[in-house]
Amino acid sequence: MPAPGGAPWLADLRGRGLDAFELPGRKTEAWKYTRIDALMKKTAFVPPPLIDEPASSDIPCHLALGAEGHRLVLVNGRFSPELSDLDALPRSVTVQSLASALESDPQAIAPHLGNLQPLEGYPFAALNTGLMGDGLIIRIKDGALVETPLHVISVAHAPGEAPVAFHPRLLVMVGKGAVATLLESHVGVDGGETLSNGVTEISIGADAVFHHYKVQNESLKATHLAAAQVVVGAKAVYEAFALSFGARLSRHDIRVCLDGEGAEARVNGAYAADTGQHMDTSSYIDHALPHGTSAQTYKGVVDGSGRGVFQGRINVARAAQGTSGNQLHKALLLSNKAEVDAKPELTIFADDVQCSHGATCGQLDDDHMFFLRARGLTEDEARGLLIEGFLDDVIDLVSAPAVQASMKDMVHAWLIDRSGRKEAA
C-alpha cells in the first residue's frame, strides 16, 4: 500500500495521480502500437501485503549489471537495508528510502517529488503517483566526484500464485559540477507474475556529468513499465543507455529536457525480443534553450513472433537556436513473424538547427552470411556472430568500460539461450 505520510500536499499529489489515471485504449496515440488493456485485466494494480524477502543468494546476480557499485536493493519496490551495501558510500552522497522520508520529514521533499513528472499523457506514471509506496531519494552534492557507481537492483518477487504489483519511485538530484554514475538492474527471482510500474525523476545541475545505465531482465511473466523524466542544466551532460531482454511486455518512457544553454544528452539503447515478448520505447527530447546537443541511437533484434516498438520525438523550441539533434532506430528481424513499428518525429520551431531522424528495418545480410559460411562457420554460428555485432555496435556508445563489457556479456548469454531454445523446439 502507499507509504505513510499525512501531509496535505502529498494527499493532493496522490489524488491528482489517481484522477489522471486511465487505461490507454485503441485511440490513445502514444499507445497505438501497444495494447495493454487486455493484459491489465489480469493483473491487480494495488500492491499486495508484505512478502518475505528472498535470500541474498537467491537474487540472480548474473542477470544484473556486473559492474561494481554501492548496492541499493529494492524488493517489490521496497528498500531492503539488509540486502543493500552502503558502508563505503562517500559523504558527498546521501541515500534515503522514500517511505522513511515521507514518514519523518515529508516537507523536505515536497518541492521535488512529482515536480518533473507530468501526469497528463503518462497514465502509468499517474498511477505510480497515486500508489507509490517506497523507493529511493539520492542526493549528490555540488562538485562531488563519485568514482564508484550507485547500483539500484530492483527485484521482482512473486513466490505464490497471485500476481504482485509495485510502484517504486526514484528521485535523483545531481548537484552543480558533480560527476556520478547510476546503474539500474531489474531482475526477477522466481518467475512469478509481476507488474513493475516505476517512475524516475532526475535533475542535473549546471556543468554536471551524469551517467545512467539500465538493464531490464525480468521474467517472461513480468510486465515492466517505466517512466523517466530528466532535466539537464546548462553545460551539463546526461548519458543514458537502456538494454532490455526480459518481461513479456515492457514499456520505457523517457523524457529529457535540455533546460540550460549548452546542455547535452546522449540517450541510447538496445533490445532483444522473442516469441511472446513486446518491447516498447517512447522517447521525447525537448530542446528548450540555445546550443543544446542530443544524440539518440536505438537498435532492436526481434525473433519468433516478438514485437518491437520505437516512438521518438525531438522538439526544438523557438528559443533553442544553435541546436543539434539526431535520432536513429535500426531493427533486425530474424523471422517472418517478427514485427517492428518505428515512428521517429521532429518538431522544430527554431531556424538555426541541425537535426536528423531515421529508421531502418531489415534482415541478416545474405552476402555477410555467405562470407562467414565460406570460412567454416555453421549457419547458427554465422547468424549469432552477425546479431552480436549488430547489438555490440550500439553498446560501444556506453562510455563506462565495465558497464559496456557487462552488457556485451549479456548479449552473448542471450544468444546462447536463444540457440538452446531453437534446438529444443
C-alpha positions as CSV (number, residue, x, y, z in Angstrom):
1,M,0.0,0.0,0.0
2,P,1.1,3.6,-0.3
3,A,3.7,4.7,2.2
4,P,2.5,6.6,5.3
5,G,2.5,10.4,5.3
6,G,-0.4,12.6,6.0
7,A,0.9,15.9,4.6
8,P,-1.8,17.7,2.7
9,W,0.5,18.2,-0.3
10,L,1.1,14.5,-0.5
11,A,-2.6,13.6,-0.3
12,D,-3.2,16.1,-3.1
13,L,-0.4,14.7,-5.2
14,R,-1.7,11.2,-4.8
15,G,-5.3,12.3,-5.6
16,R,-4.2,14.1,-8.8
17,G,-2.3,11.0,-9.8
18,L,-5.3,8.7,-9.4
19,D,-7.6,11.2,-11.1
20,A,-5.3,11.3,-14.1
21,F,-5.0,7.6,-14.5
22,E,-7.0,6.0,-17.3
23,L,-6.0,2.8,-19.2
24,P,-4.8,3.7,-22.7
25,G,-7.0,2.3,-25.4
26,R,-7.0,2.0,-29.2
27,K,-7.4,5.7,-29.7
28,T,-4.6,6.8,-27.5
29,E,-1.9,7.9,-30.0
30,A,1.1,7.3,-27.7
31,W,0.0,3.7,-27.1
32,K,-1.3,2.9,-30.5
33,Y,1.3,0.1,-31.0
34,T,1.0,-1.3,-27.5
35,R,-2.3,-2.8,-26.4
36,I,-2.2,-3.1,-22.6
37,D,-5.8,-3.1,-21.6
38,A,-6.4,-6.8,-22.1
39,L,-3.2,-7.7,-20.1
40,M,-4.1,-5.3,-17.3
41,K,-7.4,-7.0,-16.7
42,K,-5.5,-10.0,-15.4
43,T,-3.2,-8.0,-13.1
44,A,-4.1,-6.2,-9.8
45,F,-2.8,-2.7,-9.6
46,V,-2.8,-2.4,-5.8
47,P,0.4,-3.5,-4.1
48,P,0.0,-6.7,-2.0
49,P,0.8,-7.1,1.7
50,L,4.4,-7.5,2.7
51,I,6.1,-10.6,1.3
52,D,9.2,-12.2,2.9
53,E,12.3,-11.0,1.1
54,P,14.4,-13.5,-0.8
55,A,17.8,-14.5,0.5
56,S,20.7,-12.7,-1.0
57,S,21.9,-15.9,-2.6
58,D,18.6,-16.2,-4.4
59,I,18.9,-13.0,-6.3
60,P,20.0,-13.8,-9.9
61,C,23.1,-11.5,-10.0
62,H,24.1,-13.0,-13.4
63,L,21.1,-11.1,-14.8
64,A,22.2,-7.8,-13.3
65,L,24.9,-5.5,-14.5
66,G,28.3,-6.9,-13.5
67,A,30.0,-3.6,-12.7
68,E,30.9,-2.9,-9.1
69,G,28.9,-0.3,-7.2
70,H,27.3,0.8,-3.9
71,R,24.4,-1.7,-3.9
72,L,20.8,-0.4,-3.3
73,V,18.3,-3.2,-3.3
74,L,14.5,-2.8,-3.8
75,V,12.3,-5.9,-3.3
76,N,8.9,-5.4,-4.9
77,G,9.6,-1.7,-4.8
78,R,10.5,-1.6,-1.1
79,F,14.0,-0.6,0.0
80,S,15.8,-3.5,1.7
81,P,18.6,-2.3,4.1
82,E,19.6,-6.0,4.8
83,L,20.3,-6.7,1.1
84,S,21.9,-3.4,0.4
85,D,25.5,-2.3,1.0
86,L,26.2,1.3,1.7
87,D,29.1,1.0,4.1
88,A,31.5,2.7,1.7
89,L,29.1,5.4,0.4
90,P,31.0,8.7,0.2
91,R,29.9,11.7,2.3
92,S,29.1,13.6,-0.8
93,V,26.2,11.3,-1.5
94,T,23.1,10.7,0.7
95,V,20.6,7.9,0.2
96,Q,17.2,7.6,1.9
97,S,14.2,5.4,1.3
98,L,11.2,7.3,0.1
99,A,9.0,5.7,2.8
100,S,11.2,6.9,5.6
101,A,11.4,10.4,4.1
102,L,7.6,10.6,3.8
103,E,7.2,9.5,7.4
104,S,10.0,11.5,9.1
105,D,10.1,14.8,7.1
106,P,7.7,15.0,4.2
107,Q,8.1,18.7,3.8
108,A,11.8,18.3,2.9
109,I,10.9,16.5,-0.3
110,A,7.7,18.4,-1.2
111,P,9.5,20.7,-3.7
112,H,11.0,17.7,-5.5
113,L,8.6,14.8,-5.5
114,G,6.4,14.9,-8.6
115,N,8.0,18.2,-9.7
116,L,9.3,16.9,-13.0
117,Q,6.9,14.0,-13.9
118,P,3.8,15.2,-15.8
119,L,0.6,13.3,-15.2
120,E,-1.4,14.0,-18.3
121,G,-0.4,11.8,-21.2
122,Y,1.5,9.4,-18.9
123,P,-1.2,7.2,-17.4
124,F,1.0,4.7,-15.6
125,A,3.2,7.5,-14.2
126,A,0.0,8.9,-12.8
127,L,-0.9,5.5,-11.3
128,N,2.6,5.4,-9.7
129,T,2.0,8.8,-8.3
130,G,-1.2,7.7,-6.7
131,L,0.1,4.4,-5.3
132,M,3.8,4.8,-4.8
133,G,4.8,3.2,-1.5
134,D,8.6,3.3,-1.4
135,G,11.7,3.9,-3.5
136,L,14.9,5.9,-3.1
137,I,16.0,9.5,-2.8
138,I,19.5,10.1,-3.9
139,R,21.3,13.4,-3.4
140,I,24.7,14.2,-4.9
141,K,26.4,17.3,-3.6
142,D,27.7,20.1,-5.8
143,G,31.2,19.4,-7.1
144,A,31.2,15.8,-6.0
145,L,33.3,13.2,-7.9
146,V,31.6,9.9,-7.2
147,E,34.0,7.3,-8.6
148,T,32.1,4.2,-7.7
149,P,28.7,3.8,-9.3
150,L,25.4,3.7,-7.4
151,H,23.7,0.4,-8.3
152,V,20.0,0.1,-7.8
153,I,18.9,-3.6,-8.1
154,S,15.1,-3.9,-8.3
155,V,14.0,-7.4,-7.6
156,A,10.5,-8.6,-8.6
157,H,9.4,-11.4,-6.2
158,A,6.2,-13.3,-6.6
159,P,6.6,-16.6,-4.6
160,G,2.9,-17.5,-4.7
161,E,0.2,-17.8,-7.5
162,A,-1.2,-14.3,-7.0
163,P,0.3,-11.6,-9.2
164,V,2.4,-8.9,-7.5
165,A,2.3,-5.2,-8.4
166,F,4.6,-2.5,-7.2
167,H,5.1,1.2,-7.9
168,P,8.6,2.3,-6.9
169,R,9.7,6.0,-7.1
170,L,13.3,7.1,-7.7
171,L,14.3,10.7,-7.1
172,V,17.8,11.7,-8.0
173,M,19.3,15.2,-7.5
174,V,22.7,15.8,-9.0
175,G,24.5,18.9,-7.8
176,K,26.3,21.5,-9.9
177,G,29.6,20.3,-11.3
178,A,29.1,16.8,-9.9
179,V,30.2,13.6,-11.7
180,A,28.4,10.4,-10.9
181,T,27.0,7.1,-12.4
182,L,23.8,5.3,-11.7
183,L,23.2,1.7,-12.6
184,E,19.8,0.1,-12.6
185,S,19.3,-3.7,-12.8
186,H,15.7,-5.1,-12.9
187,V,15.5,-8.8,-12.3
188,G,13.0,-11.5,-11.2
189,V,13.6,-14.1,-8.6
190,D,11.1,-16.9,-9.1
191,G,9.4,-16.3,-12.5
192,G,6.0,-15.3,-10.9
193,E,3.6,-12.9,-12.5
194,T,4.6,-9.3,-11.6
195,L,3.9,-5.7,-12.6
196,S,6.7,-3.2,-12.0
197,N,5.5,0.3,-12.6
198,G,8.3,2.7,-11.8
199,V,9.0,6.4,-12.1
200,T,12.4,8.1,-12.0
201,E,12.9,11.8,-11.7
202,I,16.4,13.2,-12.3
203,S,17.5,16.8,-12.0
204,I,21.1,17.5,-13.2
205,G,22.7,20.8,-12.1
206,A,24.8,23.0,-14.3
207,D,28.2,21.6,-15.5
208,A,27.5,18.2,-14.0
209,V,28.0,14.9,-15.8
210,F,25.6,12.1,-15.0
211,H,25.8,8.5,-16.5
212,H,22.7,6.4,-16.3
213,Y,22.7,2.8,-17.4
214,K,19.8,0.4,-17.1
215,V,19.2,-3.3,-17.9
216,Q,15.8,-4.9,-17.8
217,N,16.0,-8.7,-17.3
218,E,12.8,-9.7,-15.6
219,S,10.9,-13.0,-16.0
220,L,8.8,-13.7,-19.0
221,K,5.7,-13.5,-16.9
222,A,6.5,-9.9,-15.9
223,T,5.1,-6.6,-17.1
224,H,7.7,-3.8,-16.8
225,L,6.5,-0.2,-17.1
226,A,9.0,2.7,-16.5
227,A,8.9,6.4,-16.9
228,A,12.0,8.6,-16.6
229,Q,11.9,12.4,-16.5
230,V,15.3,14.1,-16.7
231,V,16.1,17.9,-16.6
232,V,19.6,18.8,-17.7
233,G,21.1,22.1,-16.7
234,A,23.4,24.5,-18.5
235,K,26.5,22.8,-20.0
236,A,25.6,19.6,-18.2
237,V,25.8,16.1,-19.8
238,Y,23.3,13.3,-19.4
239,E,24.4,9.9,-20.8
240,A,21.9,7.1,-20.8
241,F,21.7,3.5,-22.1
242,A,18.8,1.1,-21.6
243,L,19.2,-2.6,-22.5
244,S,16.1,-4.9,-22.5
245,F,15.9,-8.7,-22.7
246,G,13.1,-9.6,-20.2
247,A,9.4,-9.3,-19.5
248,R,6.5,-10.4,-21.7
249,L,5.6,-6.7,-22.0
250,S,7.9,-3.7,-21.4
251,R,7.4,0.0,-22.0
252,H,10.1,2.6,-21.4
253,D,9.0,6.2,-21.5
254,I,11.9,8.6,-21.3
255,R,11.6,12.4,-21.5
256,V,14.7,14.6,-21.4
257,C,14.5,18.4,-21.2
258,L,17.7,20.3,-22.1
259,D,16.8,23.2,-19.8
260,G,20.1,25.1,-19.9
261,E,22.2,26.6,-22.6
262,G,24.8,24.2,-24.0
263,A,23.2,21.1,-22.3
264,E,23.9,17.7,-23.8
265,A,22.0,14.4,-23.8
266,R,23.2,11.1,-25.2
267,V,20.2,8.7,-24.9
268,N,20.8,5.2,-26.5
269,G,19.6,1.7,-26.1
270,A,19.1,-1.8,-27.4
271,Y,16.5,-4.6,-27.0
272,A,16.1,-8.2,-28.0
273,A,12.6,-9.7,-28.1
274,D,11.5,-13.2,-28.9
275,T,8.1,-15.0,-29.2
276,G,5.7,-13.8,-26.5
277,Q,7.5,-10.6,-25.9
278,H,6.5,-7.0,-26.7
279,M,9.1,-4.2,-26.1
280,D,8.2,-0.5,-26.5
281,T,10.4,2.5,-26.2
282,S,8.9,6.0,-26.3
283,S,11.3,9.0,-26.1
284,Y,10.9,12.8,-26.1
285,I,13.9,15.0,-26.3
286,D,13.0,18.7,-25.6
287,H,15.5,21.4,-26.6
288,A,14.3,24.4,-24.6
289,L,17.3,26.7,-24.8
290,P,20.1,27.5,-27.2
291,H,23.1,25.4,-28.2
292,G,21.8,22.1,-26.9
293,T,23.0,18.8,-28.3
294,S,21.2,15.5,-28.4
295,A,22.1,12.1,-29.9
296,Q,20.0,9.0,-29.8
297,T,20.6,5.6,-31.3
298,Y,18.5,2.5,-30.6
299,K,18.9,-0.9,-32.0
300,G,16.5,-3.9,-31.7
301,V,16.6,-7.6,-32.6
302,V,13.2,-9.4,-32.9
303,D,12.8,-13.1,-33.3
304,G,9.9,-15.5,-33.5
305,S,6.6,-13.7,-33.2
306,G,8.1,-11.0,-30.9
307,R,7.3,-7.3,-31.5
308,G,9.4,-4.1,-31.0
309,V,8.2,-0.5,-30.9
310,F,10.1,2.7,-31.1
311,Q,8.5,6.1,-30.9
312,G,10.9,9.1,-30.7
313,R,10.3,12.8,-30.9
314,I,12.8,15.7,-30.9
315,N,11.2,19.0,-30.1
316,V,13.1,22.3,-30.7
317,A,11.6,25.4,-29.1
318,R,11.8,28.8,-30.8
319,A,14.4,29.9,-28.3
320,A,16.7,26.9,-28.9
321,Q,18.8,28.3,-31.7
322,G,22.0,26.5,-32.5
323,T,20.5,23.1,-31.6
324,S,21.9,19.8,-32.8
325,G,19.7,16.8,-32.5
326,N,20.0,13.4,-34.1
327,Q,17.9,10.3,-33.8
328,L,18.2,6.8,-35.4
329,H,16.4,3.5,-34.9
330,K,17.6,0.3,-36.5
331,A,15.9,-3.1,-36.2
332,L,16.9,-6.6,-37.3
333,L,14.1,-9.1,-38.0
334,L,15.1,-12.8,-37.5
335,S,11.8,-14.4,-38.6
336,N,8.9,-13.8,-40.9
337,K,6.6,-13.4,-37.9
338,A,8.7,-10.8,-36.1
339,E,7.3,-7.2,-36.2
340,V,8.7,-3.7,-35.6
341,D,6.9,-0.4,-35.6
342,A,9.1,2.7,-35.7
343,K,7.9,6.3,-35.6
344,P,10.7,9.0,-35.4
345,E,9.5,12.6,-35.4
346,L,10.9,16.1,-35.5
347,T,9.1,19.3,-34.3
348,I,11.2,22.4,-35.0
349,F,10.3,26.0,-34.2
350,A,13.8,27.5,-34.4
351,D,15.7,28.5,-37.5
352,D,19.4,27.7,-36.8
353,V,19.3,23.9,-36.2
354,Q,21.0,20.7,-37.4
355,C,18.6,17.9,-36.9
356,S,18.0,14.5,-38.4
357,H,15.9,11.4,-37.7
358,G,15.6,8.0,-39.4
359,A,14.6,4.4,-39.0
360,T,15.6,1.2,-40.8
361,C,14.4,-2.4,-40.6
362,G,15.8,-5.4,-42.3
363,Q,17.1,-9.0,-42.1
364,L,20.5,-10.5,-41.9
365,D,22.6,-9.7,-45.0
366,D,22.9,-12.8,-47.3
367,D,26.4,-11.7,-48.5
368,H,27.7,-11.5,-44.9
369,M,26.2,-14.9,-44.2
370,F,27.9,-16.4,-47.3
371,F,31.2,-14.8,-46.3
372,L,31.1,-16.3,-42.9
373,R,29.9,-19.7,-44.0
374,A,32.7,-19.9,-46.6
375,R,35.1,-19.6,-43.8
376,G,33.8,-22.6,-42.0
377,L,31.2,-21.3,-39.6
378,T,27.9,-23.1,-39.3
379,E,24.7,-21.2,-40.1
380,D,23.9,-20.8,-36.5
381,E,27.4,-19.5,-35.7
382,A,27.3,-17.1,-38.6
383,R,23.9,-15.8,-37.6
384,G,24.9,-15.4,-34.0
385,L,28.1,-13.5,-34.9
386,L,26.2,-11.0,-37.1
387,I,23.5,-10.5,-34.4
388,E,26.1,-10.0,-31.7
389,G,28.0,-7.5,-33.9
390,F,24.8,-5.6,-34.6
391,L,23.9,-5.1,-30.9
392,D,27.5,-4.6,-29.8
393,D,27.9,-1.7,-32.2
394,V,25.4,0.4,-30.3
395,I,26.7,-0.8,-26.9
396,D,30.0,0.6,-27.9
397,L,28.4,4.0,-27.2
398,V,28.5,3.3,-23.5
399,S,31.4,5.3,-22.1
400,A,32.0,3.2,-19.0
401,P,34.2,0.2,-19.9
402,A,33.0,-2.1,-17.2
403,V,29.3,-1.5,-18.0
404,Q,30.0,-1.9,-21.7
405,A,31.7,-5.2,-21.1
406,S,28.9,-6.5,-18.9
407,M,26.2,-5.5,-21.4
408,K,28.1,-7.4,-24.2
409,D,28.3,-10.4,-22.0
410,M,24.5,-10.3,-21.6
411,V,24.0,-10.1,-25.3
412,H,26.3,-13.2,-25.7
413,A,24.3,-15.0,-23.0
414,W,21.0,-14.2,-24.7
415,L,22.3,-15.6,-28.0
416,I,23.4,-18.8,-26.3
417,D,20.0,-19.1,-24.6
418,R,18.3,-18.4,-27.9
419,S,20.3,-21.1,-29.6
420,G,19.3,-23.6,-26.9
421,R,15.6,-22.7,-27.3
422,K,15.9,-23.3,-31.0
423,E,17.5,-26.7,-30.6
424,A,14.8,-27.7,-28.0
425,A,11.9,-26.6,-30.2
